[in-house]
Amino acid sequence: KPFPPITFSEKVVNTGIEMWNDVKKTQKNSDLYLSEGQVRAMRKAFYKNVTFPRMSADEAFVFLACMLQNFKFVKAAQAIIYFHLPATFFDYVKQMNRFLKSKTIQEQVYSQEFVSKYFTITVQTKLKVLFAHLFRNPIMVSLYLGYLLFPKAMVLINRKNFEGIWTVISTTKFLPE
């Protein structure tokens, strides 16, 4: 659960988070997307057998490693973890770069067939949620779509060029007073 947005960028990004949460709820077989980076707990037996590659979008990597080793993935639905949204447009772009390249990065570690089995969210689901949110909140959704254009374009332009070592997003790493 994000801390209440304060900056303009946080408010726009929060709109995207709300839409993404609805996408995850709507799409069947979308457990991969429930493995989120704010906090994770792992059984010792699993953790001892996981070797993080030099290049990985780690949220998806951990889930895929869990599936490959036949462990059970469980989401603690009652747990509430507060996190900061990117407070600037540039931090948002860095974060989205990670998210948008995740599948491609995982395909460097696992087979394309295995990865595709778990990256299940369809364009139809995204559009269904988009139009529902656009109807309820046209200004913020339009602003979010504008925000999303730049990182999407960057990923398309640099499709073959990706790094697994991420630049730290400083505005998401502080606690409120």
C-alpha positions in Angstrom: 0.0 0.0 0.0 1.6 3.3 -1.0 2.0 6.1 1.4 -0.5 8.9 0.5 0.8 10.7 -2.6 2.1 14.2 -2.0 3.9 15.3 -5.2 2.3 15.6 -8.6 4.3 12.7 -9.8 3.2 10.5 -6.9 -0.4 11.3 -7.6 -0.1 10.4 -11.3 1.9 7.2 -10.5 -0.7 6.3 -7.8 -3.3 6.3 -10.5 -1.3 3.8 -12.4 -0.8 1.6 -9.3 -4.6 1.6 -8.7 -5.1 0.5 -12.3 -2.4 -2.2 -12.1 -3.9 -3.6 -8.9 -7.2 -3.9 -10.7 -5.5 -5.7 -13.6 -3.9 -8.2 -11.2 -7.3 -8.8 -9.6 -9.1 -9.3 -12.9 -6.6 -11.5 -14.7 -6.7 -15.2 -13.8 -3.4 -17.1 -13.1 -1.5 -13.9 -12.4 0.4 -15.1 -9.3 3.7 -13.8 -10.7 2.5 -10.2 -10.4 1.7 -10.8 -6.7 5.4 -11.3 -6.0 6.2 -7.6 -5.2 9.5 -6.1 -4.2 8.6 -4.1 -1.1 9.1 -7.2 1.1 9.4 -10.9 0.7 9.8 -13.9 3.0 11.3 -17.2 1.9 11.7 -20.6 3.4 15.2 -21.4 4.3 15.2 -24.5 2.1 14.2 -22.3 -0.9 16.5 -19.4 -0.2 19.6 -21.7 0.2 19.0 -23.0 -3.3 18.5 -19.7 -5.0 21.5 -18.0 -6.7 20.6 -14.5 -8.0 22.1 -13.9 -11.4 24.0 -10.8 -12.1 21.1 -9.6 -14.3 17.6 -9.9 -13.0 14.4 -8.1 -12.3 14.3 -9.8 -8.9 10.6 -9.8 -8.2 9.9 -12.0 -11.1 13.1 -14.0 -10.7 12.3 -15.1 -7.2 8.8 -16.2 -8.2 10.1 -18.1 -11.3 12.8 -19.7 -9.2 10.1 -20.8 -6.7 8.0 -22.3 -9.5 11.0 -24.0 -11.1 12.0 -25.7 -7.9 8.4 -26.8 -7.2 7.9 -24.6 -4.1 4.5 -23.2 -3.3 4.1 -19.4 -3.7 1.8 -17.8 -1.1 0.8 -14.2 -0.8 0.1 -12.9 2.7 -3.1 -11.1 1.8 -3.6 -9.6 5.2 -0.1 -8.1 5.4 0.1 -4.4 4.9 3.4 -3.0 3.7 3.7 0.7 3.2 5.9 2.0 0.4 6.8 5.2 -1.3 5.9 5.9 -4.9 8.5 7.6 -7.1 8.3 11.3 -6.2 9.7 12.5 -9.5 9.1 11.7 -13.2 12.7 10.6 -13.6 12.5 8.1 -10.8 9.2 6.8 -12.3 11.0 6.3 -15.6 13.8 4.4 -13.9 11.2 2.2 -12.1 9.1 1.5 -15.2 12.2 0.7 -17.2 12.8 -2.2 -14.8 9.2 -3.3 -14.9 8.8 -3.1 -18.7 12.0 -5.1 -19.3 11.3 -7.8 -16.7 10.1 -10.5 -19.1 13.0 -10.0 -21.5 15.5 -10.1 -18.6 13.9 -13.3 -17.2 14.2 -14.9 -20.6 18.0 -14.5 -20.3 17.8 -16.8 -17.2 14.9 -19.1 -17.9 13.5 -20.5 -21.2 11.1 -18.2 -23.1 8.4 -20.9 -22.8 8.7 -21.1 -19.1 8.7 -17.4 -18.6 5.6 -16.9 -20.9 3.7 -19.5 -18.9 3.7 -17.0 -15.9 3.6 -13.6 -17.6 -0.1 -14.0 -18.2 -1.7 -10.5 -18.2 -3.3 -9.9 -21.6 -3.8 -6.6 -23.5 -7.6 -7.2 -23.3 -7.4 -7.2 -19.5 -5.4 -4.1 -19.5 -7.8 -2.3 -21.8 -10.8 -3.4 -19.9 -9.4 -1.9 -16.7 -8.1 1.2 -18.5 -11.5 2.1 -19.9 -13.2 1.5 -16.5 -10.7 3.9 -14.8 -10.7 6.4 -17.7 -14.5 6.7 -17.3 -14.2 7.3 -13.5 -11.1 9.5 -13.5 -10.3 10.8 -17.0 -7.8 13.5 -16.1 -5.5 11.4 -13.9 -5.7 8.4 -16.2 -4.8 10.6 -19.2 -1.9 12.1 -17.2 -0.7 8.6 -16.3 -0.9 7.5 -19.9 1.2 10.5 -20.8 3.7 9.5 -18.1 3.8 5.9 -19.4 4.6 7.0 -23.0 8.2 8.0 -22.3 9.4 4.8 -20.6 7.5 2.6 -23.2 9.3 4.5 -26.0 12.7 4.1 -24.3 12.2 0.4 -23.9 11.2 0.1 -27.6 14.2 2.1 -28.7 16.6 0.2 -26.5 15.0 -3.2 -26.9 18.3 -5.1 -27.1 20.1 -2.9 -24.5 19.2 -3.7 -20.9 21.0 -3.9 -17.6 20.1 -6.0 -14.7 21.9 -3.8 -12.2 19.5 -1.0 -11.5 20.0 2.6 -10.6 18.7 3.3 -7.1 15.5 5.3 -7.0 16.2 7.6 -4.1 12.7 9.1 -3.7 11.3 5.7 -2.7 13.8 5.0 0.0 12.8 7.3 2.9 10.4 7.1 5.8 7.9 9.9 6.6 8.4 11.8 9.8 
